Amino acid sequence: MSRKLGKRKEENEYASDGENPPKKFSKTDDSDDADADGIVVCEISKNRRVSVRSFGGKIMVDIREFYVKDGKQMPGRKGISLSMDQWNVLRDHADEIDEAVAEA
């Protein structure tokens, strides 16, 4: 006995039968480049930098890799944005992190 599995739409139709998945759209930011970049605090290496920026009305500490596209530095996917609460926890544990690095 053969059965098709999937979400049932109507009597003999299944959601998985030949339907295309919904299209995905990328989010775009209409703000100007100065706001998108934030304040660059330091460059850790050639392609990594720490910046402070506002995102969604919240201040974030952003540690991110960048790549060059058409002669312009663009933020990559690899990185982390820390909220102020997360940044304060990390900063408060800096001495413990230094000690662990020294022992390693």
Secondary structure, DSSP 4 states (H G I P E B T S, - for coil): -----S-EEETTEETTSSPPPPP-------S-HHHHH-EEEEEEETTEEEEEEEETTEEEEEEEEEEEETTEEEEEEEEEEEEHHHHHHHHHTHHHHHHHHHH-
